[in-house]
Amino acid sequence: MDVATERPVKAQLTTARLLLAQFIAQLDEYGAMNREARRTPRGRDLSARLDGLKEGREKWAKKVDELEARLATEVTE
């Protein structure tokens, strides 16, 4: 019997916030790099993943908003 179990919303929110923070940190790191730093292996890695990092930040920001709203609804019920 396959029963899908969903993690508690609070736990999902914690994970979503952690993932969002990781995307933000990498984008901030890239933003703080000068031209020379962007030529390093780390800079090239971030440059190659820049579009994905922006998409990830957007996706997880939306997920955090959704989970916060869901958690607020659960608390008020």
HTML snippet that shows the backbone in 3Dmol.js (N, CA, C, O; Angstrom):
<script src="https://3Dmol.org/build/3Dmol-min.js"></script>
<div id="view" style="width:600px;height:400px;position:relative"></div>
<script>
const pdb = `
ATOM      1  N   MET A   1       0.844  -1.174   0.000  1.00  0.00           N
ATOM      2  CA  MET A   1       0.000   0.000   0.000  1.00  0.00           C
ATOM      3  C   MET A   1       0.891   1.240   0.000  1.00  0.00           C
ATOM      4  O   MET A   1       1.726   1.421   0.886  1.00  0.00           O
ATOM      5  N   ASP A   2       0.700   2.083  -1.002  1.00  0.00           N
ATOM      6  CA  ASP A   2       1.458   3.322  -1.105  1.00  0.00           C
ATOM      7  C   ASP A   2       0.650   4.474  -0.546  1.00  0.00           C
ATOM      8  O   ASP A   2      -0.360   4.882  -1.121  1.00  0.00           O
ATOM      9  N   VAL A   3       1.102   4.985   0.569  1.00  0.00           N
ATOM     10  CA  VAL A   3       0.429   6.137   1.166  1.00  0.00           C
ATOM     11  C   VAL A   3       1.426   7.286   1.172  1.00  0.00           C
ATOM     12  O   VAL A   3       2.462   7.225   1.835  1.00  0.00           O
ATOM     13  N   ALA A   4       1.101   8.327   0.428  1.00  0.00           N
ATOM     14  CA  ALA A   4       1.971   9.497   0.385  1.00  0.00           C
ATOM     15  C   ALA A   4       1.812  10.268   1.692  1.00  0.00           C
ATOM     16  O   ALA A   4       0.709  10.671   2.063  1.00  0.00           O
ATOM     17  N   THR A   5       2.905  10.459   2.361  1.00  0.00           N
ATOM     18  CA  THR A   5       2.856  11.237   3.596  1.00  0.00           C
ATOM     19  C   THR A   5       3.516  12.584   3.342  1.00  0.00           C
ATOM     20  O   THR A   5       4.611  12.671   2.788  1.00  0.00           O
ATOM     21  N   GLU A   6       2.834  13.603   3.755  1.00  0.00           N
ATOM     22  CA  GLU A   6       3.351  14.955   3.572  1.00  0.00           C
ATOM     23  C   GLU A   6       3.981  15.414   4.875  1.00  0.00           C
ATOM     24  O   GLU A   6       3.435  15.210   5.960  1.00  0.00           O
ATOM     25  N   ARG A   7       5.131  16.034   4.741  1.00  0.00           N
ATOM     26  CA  ARG A   7       5.796  16.579   5.922  1.00  0.00           C
ATOM     27  C   ARG A   7       4.974  17.741   6.457  1.00  0.00           C
ATOM     28  O   ARG A   7       4.250  18.389   5.701  1.00  0.00           O
ATOM     29  N   PRO A   8       5.079  18.009   7.750  1.00  0.00           N
ATOM     30  CA  PRO A   8       4.364  19.157   8.318  1.00  0.00           C
ATOM     31  C   PRO A   8       4.770  20.456   7.594  1.00  0.00           C
ATOM     32  O   PRO A   8       5.910  20.604   7.154  1.00  0.00           O
ATOM     33  N   VAL A   9       3.832  21.373   7.483  1.00  0.00           N
ATOM     34  CA  VAL A   9       4.065  22.626   6.773  1.00  0.00           C
ATOM     35  C   VAL A   9       5.243  23.383   7.376  1.00  0.00           C
ATOM     36  O   VAL A   9       6.046  23.964   6.645  1.00  0.00           O
ATOM     37  N   LYS A  10       5.351  23.381   8.687  1.00  0.00           N
ATOM     38  CA  LYS A  10       6.456  24.096   9.347  1.00  0.00           C
ATOM     39  C   LYS A  10       7.816  23.527   8.906  1.00  0.00           C
ATOM     40  O   LYS A  10       8.768  24.274   8.684  1.00  0.00           O
ATOM     41  N   ALA A  11       7.888  22.210   8.785  1.00  0.00           N
ATOM     42  CA  ALA A  11       9.136  21.577   8.342  1.00  0.00           C
ATOM     43  C   ALA A  11       9.415  21.907   6.880  1.00  0.00           C
ATOM     44  O   ALA A  11      10.559  22.165   6.507  1.00  0.00           O
ATOM     45  N   GLN A  12       8.371  21.900   6.049  1.00  0.00           N
ATOM     46  CA  GLN A  12       8.539  22.265   4.641  1.00  0.00           C
ATOM     47  C   GLN A  12       9.009  23.709   4.509  1.00  0.00           C
ATOM     48  O   GLN A  12       9.858  24.023   3.675  1.00  0.00           O
ATOM     49  N   LEU A  13       8.452  24.581   5.338  1.00  0.00           N
ATOM     50  CA  LEU A  13       8.824  25.989   5.299  1.00  0.00           C
ATOM     51  C   LEU A  13      10.285  26.174   5.699  1.00  0.00           C
ATOM     52  O   LEU A  13      10.997  26.976   5.095  1.00  0.00           O
ATOM     53  N   THR A  14      10.726  25.449   6.696  1.00  0.00           N
ATOM     54  CA  THR A  14      12.124  25.529   7.125  1.00  0.00           C
ATOM     55  C   THR A  14      13.051  25.122   5.983  1.00  0.00           C
ATOM     56  O   THR A  14      14.050  25.792   5.721  1.00  0.00           O
ATOM     57  N   THR A  15      12.723  24.038   5.313  1.00  0.00           N
ATOM     58  CA  THR A  15      13.532  23.571   4.188  1.00  0.00           C
ATOM     59  C   THR A  15      13.508  24.580   3.042  1.00  0.00           C
ATOM     60  O   THR A  15      14.548  24.879   2.455  1.00  0.00           O
ATOM     61  N   ALA A  16      12.332  25.100   2.726  1.00  0.00           N
ATOM     62  CA  ALA A  16      12.207  26.072   1.635  1.00  0.00           C
ATOM     63  C   ALA A  16      13.012  27.328   1.939  1.00  0.00           C
ATOM     64  O   ALA A  16      13.653  27.880   1.044  1.00  0.00           O
ATOM     65  N   ARG A  17      12.988  27.782   3.171  1.00  0.00           N
ATOM     66  CA  ARG A  17      13.761  28.978   3.548  1.00  0.00           C
ATOM     67  C   ARG A  17      15.258  28.712   3.420  1.00  0.00           C
ATOM     68  O   ARG A  17      16.013  29.584   2.991  1.00  0.00           O
ATOM     69  N   LEU A  18      15.683  27.510   3.792  1.00  0.00           N
ATOM     70  CA  LEU A  18      17.097  27.146   3.678  1.00  0.00           C
ATOM     71  C   LEU A  18      17.530  27.148   2.213  1.00  0.00           C
ATOM     72  O   LEU A  18      18.579  27.694   1.871  1.00  0.00           O
ATOM     73  N   LEU A  19      16.723  26.538   1.354  1.00  0.00           N
ATOM     74  CA  LEU A  19      17.056  26.502  -0.071  1.00  0.00           C
ATOM     75  C   LEU A  19      17.068  27.907  -0.671  1.00  0.00           C
ATOM     76  O   LEU A  19      17.959  28.243  -1.451  1.00  0.00           O
ATOM     77  N   LEU A  20      16.090  28.720  -0.311  1.00  0.00           N
ATOM     78  CA  LEU A  20      16.049  30.104  -0.789  1.00  0.00           C
ATOM     79  C   LEU A  20      17.310  30.849  -0.356  1.00  0.00           C
ATOM     80  O   LEU A  20      17.910  31.575  -1.148  1.00  0.00           O
ATOM     81  N   ALA A  21      17.701  30.670   0.882  1.00  0.00           N
ATOM     82  CA  ALA A  21      18.901  31.349   1.388  1.00  0.00           C
ATOM     83  C   ALA A  21      20.147  30.927   0.623  1.00  0.00           C
ATOM     84  O   ALA A  21      21.037  31.745   0.390  1.00  0.00           O
ATOM     85  N   GLN A  22      20.220  29.656   0.228  1.00  0.00           N
ATOM     86  CA  GLN A  22      21.374  29.192  -0.535  1.00  0.00           C
ATOM     87  C   GLN A  22      21.429  29.847  -1.918  1.00  0.00           C
ATOM     88  O   GLN A  22      22.500  30.241  -2.380  1.00  0.00           O
ATOM     89  N   PHE A  23      20.269  29.962  -2.577  1.00  0.00           N
ATOM     90  CA  PHE A  23      20.242  30.638  -3.874  1.00  0.00           C
ATOM     91  C   PHE A  23      20.633  32.103  -3.720  1.00  0.00           C
ATOM     92  O   PHE A  23      21.420  32.621  -4.513  1.00  0.00           O
ATOM     93  N   ILE A  24      20.095  32.767  -2.715  1.00  0.00           N
ATOM     94  CA  ILE A  24      20.404  34.178  -2.485  1.00  0.00           C
ATOM     95  C   ILE A  24      21.891  34.364  -2.190  1.00  0.00           C
ATOM     96  O   ILE A  24      22.513  35.297  -2.698  1.00  0.00           O
ATOM     97  N   ALA A  25      22.458  33.487  -1.378  1.00  0.00           N
ATOM     98  CA  ALA A  25      23.877  33.601  -1.021  1.00  0.00           C
ATOM     99  C   ALA A  25      24.767  33.467  -2.250  1.00  0.00           C
ATOM    100  O   ALA A  25      25.741  34.205  -2.397  1.00  0.00           O
ATOM    101  N   GLN A  26      24.436  32.530  -3.129  1.00  0.00           N
ATOM    102  CA  GLN A  26      25.244  32.352  -4.335  1.00  0.00           C
ATOM    103  C   GLN A  26      25.105  33.537  -5.287  1.00  0.00           C
ATOM    104  O   GLN A  26      26.082  33.959  -5.905  1.00  0.00           O
ATOM    105  N   LEU A  27      23.897  34.069  -5.403  1.00  0.00           N
ATOM    106  CA  LEU A  27      23.703  35.254  -6.248  1.00  0.00           C
ATOM    107  C   LEU A  27      24.417  36.470  -5.663  1.00  0.00           C
ATOM    108  O   LEU A  27      24.991  37.272  -6.399  1.00  0.00           O
ATOM    109  N   ASP A  28      24.379  36.604  -4.344  1.00  0.00           N
ATOM    110  CA  ASP A  28      25.101  37.703  -3.690  1.00  0.00           C
ATOM    111  C   ASP A  28      26.608  37.560  -3.886  1.00  0.00           C
ATOM    112  O   ASP A  28      27.314  38.540  -4.127  1.00  0.00           O
ATOM    113  N   GLU A  29      27.087  36.316  -3.778  1.00  0.00           N
ATOM    114  CA  GLU A  29      28.513  36.056  -3.980  1.00  0.00           C
ATOM    115  C   GLU A  29      28.924  36.481  -5.395  1.00  0.00           C
ATOM    116  O   GLU A  29      29.942  37.145  -5.586  1.00  0.00           O
ATOM    117  N   TYR A  30      28.119  36.088  -6.370  1.00  0.00           N
ATOM    118  CA  TYR A  30      28.405  36.457  -7.756  1.00  0.00           C
ATOM    119  C   TYR A  30      28.349  37.977  -7.938  1.00  0.00           C
ATOM    120  O   TYR A  30      29.205  38.559  -8.604  1.00  0.00           O
ATOM    121  N   GLY A  31      27.355  38.604  -7.351  1.00  0.00           N
ATOM    122  CA  GLY A  31      27.213  40.048  -7.459  1.00  0.00           C
ATOM    123  C   GLY A  31      28.373  40.819  -6.854  1.00  0.00           C
ATOM    124  O   GLY A  31      28.689  41.924  -7.295  1.00  0.00           O
ATOM    125  N   ALA A  32      29.002  40.241  -5.853  1.00  0.00           N
ATOM    126  CA  ALA A  32      30.116  40.908  -5.188  1.00  0.00           C
ATOM    127  C   ALA A  32      31.449  40.693  -5.916  1.00  0.00           C
ATOM    128  O   ALA A  32      32.452  41.324  -5.583  1.00  0.00           O
ATOM    129  N   MET A  33      31.449  39.805  -6.903  1.00  0.00           N
ATOM    130  CA  MET A  33      32.695  39.511  -7.621  1.00  0.00           C
ATOM    131  C   MET A  33      33.001  40.601  -8.643  1.00  0.00           C
ATOM    132  O   MET A  33      32.111  41.098  -9.333  1.00  0.00           O
ATOM    133  N   ASN A  34      34.273  40.956  -8.724  1.00  0.00           N
ATOM    134  CA  ASN A  34      34.703  41.854  -9.794  1.00  0.00           C
ATOM    135  C   ASN A  34      35.029  41.013 -11.036  1.00  0.00           C
ATOM    136  O   ASN A  34      34.940  39.785 -11.002  1.00  0.00           O
ATOM    137  N   ARG A  35      35.397  41.665 -12.100  1.00  0.00           N
ATOM    138  CA  ARG A  35      35.654  40.959 -13.362  1.00  0.00           C
ATOM    139  C   ARG A  35      36.721  39.879 -13.194  1.00  0.00           C
ATOM    140  O   ARG A  35      36.589  38.782 -13.737  1.00  0.00           O
ATOM    141  N   GLU A  36      37.767  40.188 -12.451  1.00  0.00           N
ATOM    142  CA  GLU A  36      38.852  39.224 -12.257  1.00  0.00           C
ATOM    143  C   GLU A  36      38.367  38.001 -11.478  1.00  0.00           C
ATOM    144  O   GLU A  36      38.707  36.866 -11.812  1.00  0.00           O
ATOM    145  N   ALA A  37      37.579  38.242 -10.448  1.00  0.00           N
ATOM    146  CA  ALA A  37      37.070  37.135  -9.630  1.00  0.00           C
ATOM    147  C   ALA A  37      36.125  36.242 -10.430  1.00  0.00           C
ATOM    148  O   ALA A  37      36.044  35.040 -10.178  1.00  0.00           O
ATOM    149  N   ARG A  38      35.416  36.821 -11.385  1.00  0.00           N
ATOM    150  CA  ARG A  38      34.493  36.028 -12.209  1.00  0.00           C
ATOM    151  C   ARG A  38      35.225  35.122 -13.186  1.00  0.00           C
ATOM    152  O   ARG A  38      34.618  34.244 -13.800  1.00  0.00           O
ATOM    153  N   ARG A  39      36.530  35.333 -13.332  1.00  0.00           N
ATOM    154  CA  ARG A  39      37.347  34.480 -14.202  1.00  0.00           C
ATOM    155  C   ARG A  39      37.932  33.278 -13.453  1.00  0.00           C
ATOM    156  O   ARG A  39      38.509  32.383 -14.069  1.00  0.00           O
ATOM    157  N   THR A  40      37.784  33.262 -12.144  1.00  0.00           N
ATOM    158  CA  THR A  40      38.265  32.126 -11.356  1.00  0.00           C
ATOM    159  C   THR A  40      37.337  30.933 -11.587  1.00  0.00           C
ATOM    160  O   THR A  40      36.238  31.100 -12.116  1.00  0.00           O
ATOM    161  N   PRO A  41      37.767  29.739 -11.197  1.00  0.00           N
ATOM    162  CA  PRO A  41      36.874  28.584 -11.355  1.00  0.00           C
ATOM    163  C   PRO A  41      35.514  28.789 -10.666  1.00  0.00           C
ATOM    164  O   PRO A  41      34.478  28.426 -11.221  1.00  0.00           O
ATOM    165  N   ARG A  42      35.520  29.358  -9.485  1.00  0.00           N
ATOM    166  CA  ARG A  42      34.257  29.598  -8.782  1.00  0.00           C
ATOM    167  C   ARG A  42      33.405  30.629  -9.533  1.00  0.00           C
ATOM    168  O   ARG A  42      32.194  30.454  -9.666  1.00  0.00           O
ATOM    169  N   GLY A  43      34.016  31.666 -10.006  1.00  0.00           N
ATOM    170  CA  GLY A  43      33.296  32.688 -10.754  1.00  0.00           C
ATOM    171  C   GLY A  43      32.714  32.133 -12.043  1.00  0.00           C
ATOM    172  O   GLY A  43      31.577  32.442 -12.400  1.00  0.00           O
ATOM    173  N   ARG A  44      33.487  31.316 -12.737  1.00  0.00           N
ATOM    174  CA  ARG A  44      32.979  30.704 -13.970  1.00  0.00           C
ATOM    175  C   ARG A  44      31.835  29.748 -13.673  1.00  0.00           C
ATOM    176  O   ARG A  44      30.872  29.663 -14.435  1.00  0.00           O
ATOM    177  N   ASP A  45      31.946  29.027 -12.560  1.00  0.00           N
ATOM    178  CA  ASP A  45      30.870  28.108 -12.161  1.00  0.00           C
ATOM    179  C   ASP A  45      29.579  28.881 -11.899  1.00  0.00           C
ATOM    180  O   ASP A  45      28.515  28.504 -12.390  1.00  0.00           O
ATOM    181  N   LEU A  46      29.675  29.949 -11.132  1.00  0.00           N
ATOM    182  CA  LEU A  46      28.489  30.761 -10.840  1.00  0.00           C
ATOM    183  C   LEU A  46      27.937  31.396 -12.111  1.00  0.00           C
ATOM    184  O   LEU A  46      26.721  31.462 -12.295  1.00  0.00           O
ATOM    185  N   SER A  47      28.825  31.862 -12.990  1.00  0.00           N
ATOM    186  CA  SER A  47      28.386  32.463 -14.248  1.00  0.00           C
ATOM    187  C   SER A  47      27.602  31.465 -15.087  1.00  0.00           C
ATOM    188  O   SER A  47      26.578  31.806 -15.678  1.00  0.00           O
ATOM    189  N   ALA A  48      28.084  30.243 -15.132  1.00  0.00           N
ATOM    190  CA  ALA A  48      27.427  29.206 -15.926  1.00  0.00           C
ATOM    191  C   ALA A  48      26.051  28.857 -15.365  1.00  0.00           C
ATOM    192  O   ALA A  48      25.163  28.436 -16.106  1.00  0.00           O
ATOM    193  N   ARG A  49      25.877  29.032 -14.058  1.00  0.00           N
ATOM    194  CA  ARG A  49      24.618  28.659 -13.409  1.00  0.00           C
ATOM    195  C   ARG A  49      23.737  29.864 -13.083  1.00  0.00           C
ATOM    196  O   ARG A  49      22.732  29.718 -12.387  1.00  0.00           O
ATOM    197  N   LEU A  50      24.093  31.039 -13.569  1.00  0.00           N
ATOM    198  CA  LEU A  50      23.411  32.270 -13.184  1.00  0.00           C
ATOM    199  C   LEU A  50      21.909  32.234 -13.478  1.00  0.00           C
ATOM    200  O   LEU A  50      21.104  32.599 -12.621  1.00  0.00           O
ATOM    201  N   ASP A  51      21.529  31.800 -14.670  1.00  0.00           N
ATOM    202  CA  ASP A  51      20.098  31.735 -14.994  1.00  0.00           C
ATOM    203  C   ASP A  51      19.366  30.777 -14.062  1.00  0.00           C
ATOM    204  O   ASP A  51      18.277  31.084 -13.577  1.00  0.00           O
ATOM    205  N   GLY A  52      19.963  29.624 -13.814  1.00  0.00           N
ATOM    206  CA  GLY A  52      19.360  28.648 -12.906  1.00  0.00           C
ATOM    207  C   GLY A  52      19.265  29.160 -11.486  1.00  0.00           C
ATOM    208  O   GLY A  52      18.294  28.878 -10.783  1.00  0.00           O
ATOM    209  N   LEU A  53      20.268  29.913 -11.057  1.00  0.00           N
ATOM    210  CA  LEU A  53      20.237  30.491  -9.708  1.00  0.00           C
ATOM    211  C   LEU A  53      19.095  31.498  -9.573  1.00  0.00           C
ATOM    212  O   LEU A  53      18.407  31.536  -8.553  1.00  0.00           O
ATOM    213  N   LYS A  54      18.905  32.301 -10.599  1.00  0.00           N
ATOM    214  CA  LYS A  54      17.814  33.287 -10.571  1.00  0.00           C
ATOM    215  C   LYS A  54      16.456  32.584 -10.580  1.00  0.00           C
ATOM    216  O   LYS A  54      15.543  32.977  -9.854  1.00  0.00           O
ATOM    217  N   GLU A  55      16.330  31.544 -11.404  1.00  0.00           N
ATOM    218  CA  GLU A  55      15.080  30.779 -11.454  1.00  0.00           C
ATOM    219  C   GLU A  55      14.820  30.085 -10.120  1.00  0.00           C
ATOM    220  O   GLU A  55      13.690  30.052  -9.633  1.00  0.00           O
ATOM    221  N   GLY A  56      15.871  29.538  -9.545  1.00  0.00           N
ATOM    222  CA  GLY A  56      15.736  28.867  -8.251  1.00  0.00           C
ATOM    223  C   GLY A  56      15.321  29.825  -7.154  1.00  0.00           C
ATOM    224  O   GLY A  56      14.481  29.499  -6.316  1.00  0.00           O
ATOM    225  N   ARG A  57      15.913  31.007  -7.164  1.00  0.00           N
ATOM    226  CA  ARG A  57      15.536  32.012  -6.164  1.00  0.00           C
ATOM    227  C   ARG A  57      14.059  32.367  -6.307  1.00  0.00           C
ATOM    228  O   ARG A  57      13.341  32.461  -5.311  1.00  0.00           O
ATOM    229  N   GLU A  58      13.609  32.563  -7.535  1.00  0.00           N
ATOM    230  CA  GLU A  58      12.211  32.908  -7.774  1.00  0.00           C
ATOM    231  C   GLU A  58      11.281  31.769  -7.337  1.00  0.00           C
ATOM    232  O   GLU A  58      10.271  32.004  -6.673  1.00  0.00           O
ATOM    233  N   LYS A  59      11.629  30.550  -7.712  1.00  0.00           N
ATOM    234  CA  LYS A  59      10.805  29.384  -7.368  1.00  0.00           C
ATOM    235  C   LYS A  59      10.669  29.227  -5.859  1.00  0.00           C
ATOM    236  O   LYS A  59       9.568  29.034  -5.345  1.00  0.00           O
ATOM    237  N   TRP A  60      11.792  29.311  -5.154  1.00  0.00           N
ATOM    238  CA  TRP A  60      11.745  29.074  -3.713  1.00  0.00           C
ATOM    239  C   TRP A  60      11.180  30.254  -2.948  1.00  0.00           C
ATOM    240  O   TRP A  60      10.626  30.071  -1.864  1.00  0.00           O
ATOM    241  N   ALA A  61      11.305  31.458  -3.482  1.00  0.00           N
ATOM    242  CA  ALA A  61      10.657  32.617  -2.855  1.00  0.00           C
ATOM    243  C   ALA A  61       9.141  32.442  -2.913  1.00  0.00           C
ATOM    244  O   ALA A  61       8.442  32.716  -1.937  1.00  0.00           O
ATOM    245  N   LYS A  62       8.637  31.985  -4.062  1.00  0.00           N
ATOM    246  CA  LYS A  62       7.200  31.729  -4.189  1.00  0.00           C
ATOM    247  C   LYS A  62       6.764  30.622  -3.241  1.00  0.00           C
ATOM    248  O   LYS A  62       5.714  30.712  -2.605  1.00  0.00           O
ATOM    249  N   LYS A  63       7.583  29.571  -3.153  1.00  0.00           N
ATOM    250  CA  LYS A  63       7.235  28.439  -2.282  1.00  0.00           C
ATOM    251  C   LYS A  63       7.206  28.885  -0.821  1.00  0.00           C
ATOM    252  O   LYS A  63       6.320  28.477  -0.070  1.00  0.00           O
ATOM    253  N   VAL A  64       8.151  29.708  -0.415  1.00  0.00           N
ATOM    254  CA  VAL A  64       8.167  30.229   0.952  1.00  0.00           C
ATOM    255  C   VAL A  64       6.898  31.037   1.213  1.00  0.00           C
ATOM    256  O   VAL A  64       6.261  30.876   2.255  1.00  0.00           O
ATOM    257  N   ASP A  65       6.532  31.898   0.276  1.00  0.00           N
ATOM    258  CA  ASP A  65       5.309  32.695   0.429  1.00  0.00           C
ATOM    259  C   ASP A  65       4.080  31.791   0.571  1.00  0.00           C
ATOM    260  O   ASP A  65       3.228  32.018   1.430  1.00  0.00           O
ATOM    261  N   GLU A  66       3.998  30.761  -0.286  1.00  0.00           N
ATOM    262  CA  GLU A  66       2.866  29.830  -0.235  1.00  0.00           C
ATOM    263  C   GLU A  66       2.798  29.102   1.113  1.00  0.00           C
ATOM    264  O   GLU A  66       1.731  28.984   1.716  1.00  0.00           O
ATOM    265  N   LEU A  67       3.942  28.624   1.565  1.00  0.00           N
ATOM    266  CA  LEU A  67       3.974  27.872   2.824  1.00  0.00           C
ATOM    267  C   LEU A  67       3.688  28.775   4.018  1.00  0.00           C
ATOM    268  O   LEU A  67       3.028  28.351   4.966  1.00  0.00           O
ATOM    269  N   GLU A  68       4.173  30.007   3.983  1.00  0.00           N
ATOM    270  CA  GLU A  68       3.875  30.940   5.075  1.00  0.00           C
ATOM    271  C   GLU A  68       2.378  31.212   5.138  1.00  0.00           C
ATOM    272  O   GLU A  68       1.799  31.264   6.224  1.00  0.00           O
ATOM    273  N   ALA A  69       1.752  31.386   3.982  1.00  0.00           N
ATOM    274  CA  ALA A  69       0.310  31.618   3.934  1.00  0.00           C
ATOM    275  C   ALA A  69      -0.440  30.384   4.442  1.00  0.00           C
ATOM    276  O   ALA A  69      -1.404  30.498   5.199  1.00  0.00           O
ATOM    277  N   ARG A  70       0.009  29.228   4.022  1.00  0.00           N
ATOM    278  CA  ARG A  70      -0.625  27.976   4.460  1.00  0.00           C
ATOM    279  C   ARG A  70      -0.488  27.778   5.968  1.00  0.00           C
ATOM    280  O   ARG A  70      -1.432  27.362   6.640  1.00  0.00           O
ATOM    281  N   LEU A  71       0.681  28.076   6.479  1.00  0.00           N
ATOM    282  CA  LEU A  71       0.928  27.938   7.913  1.00  0.00           C
ATOM    283  C   LEU A  71       0.050  28.938   8.693  1.00  0.00           C
ATOM    284  O   LEU A  71      -0.503  28.595   9.738  1.00  0.00           O
ATOM    285  N   ALA A  72      -0.069  30.141   8.195  1.00  0.00           N
ATOM    286  CA  ALA A  72      -0.907  31.151   8.856  1.00  0.00           C
ATOM    287  C   ALA A  72      -2.360  30.700   8.876  1.00  0.00           C
ATOM    288  O   ALA A  72      -3.069  30.929   9.856  1.00  0.00           O
ATOM    289  N   THR A  73      -2.806  30.064   7.806  1.00  0.00           N
ATOM    290  CA  THR A  73      -4.178  29.552   7.731  1.00  0.00           C
ATOM    291  C   THR A  73      -4.374  28.432   8.746  1.00  0.00           C
ATOM    292  O   THR A  73      -5.400  28.377   9.424  1.00  0.00           O
ATOM    293  N   GLU A  74      -3.397  27.544   8.851  1.00  0.00           N
ATOM    294  CA  GLU A  74      -3.491  26.431   9.798  1.00  0.00           C
ATOM    295  C   GLU A  74      -3.517  26.929  11.233  1.00  0.00           C
ATOM    296  O   GLU A  74      -4.226  26.377  12.075  1.00  0.00           O
ATOM    297  N   VAL A  75      -2.750  27.966  11.511  1.00  0.00           N
ATOM    298  CA  VAL A  75      -2.670  28.503  12.874  1.00  0.00           C
ATOM    299  C   VAL A  75      -3.983  29.163  13.281  1.00  0.00           C
ATOM    300  O   VAL A  75      -4.400  29.072  14.435  1.00  0.00           O
ATOM    301  N   THR A  76      -4.635  29.833  12.319  1.00  0.00           N
ATOM    302  CA  THR A  76      -5.872  30.542  12.655  1.00  0.00           C
ATOM    303  C   THR A  76      -7.093  29.629  12.698  1.00  0.00           C
ATOM    304  O   THR A  76      -8.146  30.028  13.196  1.00  0.00           O
ATOM    305  N   GLU A  77      -6.965  28.418  12.185  1.00  0.00           N
ATOM    306  CA  GLU A  77      -8.108  27.493  12.199  1.00  0.00           C
ATOM    307  C   GLU A  77      -8.259  26.813  13.528  1.00  0.00           C
ATOM    308  O   GLU A  77      -9.170  26.004  13.708  1.00  0.00           O
TER     309      GLU A  77
END
`;
const viewer = $3Dmol.createViewer("view");
viewer.addModel(pdb, "pdb");
viewer.setStyle({}, {cartoon: {color: "spectrum"}});
viewer.zoomTo();
viewer.render();
</script>
